[in-house]
Amino acid sequence: MTLTFRLAQPRDLSAIMAIERAGFTPAEAASPASMAARIARYPDTFITAWQSDVLVGYGVGPAIAQPHLTDDLFETAQANPPAAAYIAVLSLAVAPSARRQGVGTALLAALTNAAQRQHRRGITLTCLARLVPFYQRNGFASAGRSASTHAGEQWFDMVKMLQ
């Protein structure tokens, strides 16, 4: 699969939301208003993956100072602070038709490249237990159970250090 990457644009919102809803439960998924705010406020850390002219996935998250994300990041979107040490991935999602074709891994590589260009120390995220091995294969280390209670799920902190 040949992919191209670009930063999210407001015109991408409906396609992004279709993938968001397909990849997350209603309690986990961002609302259209929340996703629109992320597009507006994370212009350098919201990366979309395209096959031809079809959106097949995206990865998004704010720049934060601490190595673990907090639940408030799912609720409000603030502009990325230039000196923040980490990118906190709030959503990494792939269209059902493009799963198991390396899109998620390619998006993590694109986010890693963005973090390196921006001189971040690492990337952090939370995931469900079943996804821990995927993130470990992509260079993340498990930091154990997360304090997050987002959507009433049990999450695990994962961190990929870059420096």
C-alpha positions as CSV (number, residue, x, y, z in Angstrom):
1,M,0.0,0.0,0.0
2,T,1.4,3.4,-1.0
3,L,0.6,6.0,1.5
4,T,1.0,9.8,1.6
5,F,0.9,11.8,4.7
6,R,-0.3,15.4,5.4
7,L,-1.5,17.5,8.3
8,A,-5.2,17.4,8.9
9,Q,-7.4,20.1,7.4
10,P,-10.9,21.2,8.4
11,R,-12.3,19.7,5.2
12,D,-11.1,16.3,6.4
13,L,-13.4,16.2,9.5
14,S,-16.2,14.0,8.1
15,A,-13.8,11.4,6.9
16,I,-11.9,11.5,10.2
17,M,-15.1,11.1,12.1
18,A,-16.1,8.0,10.1
19,I,-12.8,6.4,11.0
20,E,-13.0,7.6,14.6
21,R,-16.5,6.0,15.0
22,A,-15.3,2.7,13.4
23,G,-12.3,2.4,15.7
24,F,-13.6,3.5,19.1
25,T,-16.7,2.8,21.2
26,P,-19.2,5.7,21.5
27,A,-17.8,6.4,25.0
28,E,-14.2,6.4,23.7
29,A,-14.7,8.3,20.5
30,A,-14.2,12.1,20.2
31,S,-17.2,14.2,19.2
32,P,-17.1,16.1,15.9
33,A,-16.7,19.4,17.9
34,S,-13.7,18.0,19.8
35,M,-12.1,16.6,16.7
36,A,-12.6,20.0,14.9
37,A,-10.8,21.7,17.9
38,R,-8.0,19.2,17.6
39,I,-7.6,20.0,13.9
40,A,-7.5,23.7,14.7
41,R,-5.2,23.5,17.8
42,Y,-2.8,20.7,16.9
43,P,-1.8,21.8,13.4
44,D,1.6,20.2,13.6
45,T,0.7,17.0,15.4
46,F,-2.5,15.8,13.6
47,I,-1.2,13.6,10.8
48,T,-3.5,12.0,8.2
49,A,-2.6,9.0,6.0
50,W,-4.0,8.8,2.4
51,Q,-4.1,6.1,-0.2
52,S,-4.7,7.9,-3.4
53,D,-7.4,10.4,-2.4
54,V,-9.0,8.3,0.3
55,L,-8.3,8.9,4.0
56,V,-7.2,5.6,5.5
57,G,-6.0,6.7,9.0
58,Y,-4.8,9.4,11.3
59,G,-2.9,10.0,14.5
60,V,-3.4,13.0,16.6
61,G,-2.4,14.4,20.0
62,P,-1.2,17.5,21.7
63,A,2.3,18.4,22.9
64,I,2.5,18.0,26.7
65,A,5.1,18.5,29.4
66,Q,4.7,15.2,31.3
67,P,5.4,11.7,30.1
68,H,1.8,10.4,30.6
69,L,-1.4,11.8,29.3
70,T,-4.3,12.9,31.5
71,D,-8.0,12.6,30.9
72,D,-8.5,16.3,30.6
73,L,-6.7,16.1,27.3
74,F,-9.6,14.2,25.8
75,E,-12.0,17.1,26.8
76,T,-10.2,20.3,25.9
77,A,-7.8,21.2,23.1
78,Q,-5.1,23.8,23.9
79,A,-2.5,25.0,21.4
80,N,0.7,23.0,21.4
81,P,3.4,24.6,23.6
82,P,6.6,24.8,21.6
83,A,8.8,23.5,24.5
84,A,6.6,20.6,25.6
85,A,8.6,17.4,25.8
86,Y,6.1,14.8,24.6
87,I,3.4,14.3,21.9
88,A,0.4,12.6,23.6
89,V,-1.4,10.4,21.1
90,L,-5.2,10.8,21.8
91,S,-6.3,8.8,18.7
92,L,-4.5,6.5,16.3
93,A,-7.1,5.1,14.0
94,V,-7.2,3.2,10.7
95,A,-10.1,2.7,8.4
96,P,-11.5,-0.9,8.6
97,S,-10.7,-1.5,4.9
98,A,-7.0,-0.6,5.5
99,R,-6.3,-2.5,8.7
100,R,-3.5,-5.0,9.0
101,Q,-1.7,-3.3,6.1
102,G,0.9,-1.3,8.1
103,V,-1.0,2.0,8.2
104,G,-0.9,2.2,12.0
105,T,2.8,1.5,12.1
106,A,3.4,4.1,9.3
107,L,1.4,6.7,11.2
108,L,3.4,6.0,14.4
109,A,6.6,6.6,12.3
110,A,5.2,9.8,10.9
111,L,4.4,11.0,14.5
112,T,7.9,10.0,15.6
113,N,9.4,12.0,12.7
114,A,7.2,15.0,13.7
115,A,8.3,14.7,17.3
116,Q,12.0,14.5,16.3
117,R,11.6,17.6,14.0
118,Q,10.0,19.4,16.9
119,H,12.8,18.4,19.3
120,R,10.4,16.4,21.6
121,R,11.8,13.9,24.1
122,G,9.2,11.2,23.3
123,I,5.7,10.1,22.5
124,T,3.2,8.9,25.0
125,L,-0.2,7.3,24.8
126,T,-2.7,5.0,26.6
127,C,-4.1,1.9,25.1
128,L,-6.2,-1.1,25.9
129,A,-4.3,-4.3,27.0
130,R,-4.9,-6.0,23.7
131,L,-2.9,-3.3,21.9
132,V,0.1,-3.3,24.2
133,P,2.0,-5.8,21.9
134,F,1.4,-3.6,18.8
135,Y,2.9,-0.5,20.5
136,Q,5.8,-2.5,21.9
137,R,6.6,-3.7,18.3
138,N,6.6,0.0,17.4
139,G,9.2,1.0,20.0
140,F,7.0,1.9,22.9
141,A,7.7,0.6,26.4
142,S,4.9,-0.2,28.8
143,A,4.8,2.0,31.9
144,G,2.0,-0.1,33.5
145,R,-1.6,0.7,34.2
146,S,-2.7,4.2,33.5
147,A,-4.5,6.5,36.0
148,S,-6.8,7.3,33.1
149,T,-10.5,6.4,33.5
150,H,-11.5,7.6,30.0
151,A,-14.7,5.9,28.9
152,G,-14.6,3.7,32.0
153,E,-11.9,1.5,30.5
154,Q,-8.7,0.1,31.9
155,W,-5.8,1.8,30.0
156,F,-2.1,1.2,29.9
157,D,0.6,3.9,29.6
158,M,3.0,3.5,26.8
159,V,6.0,5.7,26.1
160,K,8.5,5.9,23.3
161,M,11.6,7.9,24.2
162,L,13.4,9.6,21.3
163,Q,16.4,11.2,23.0
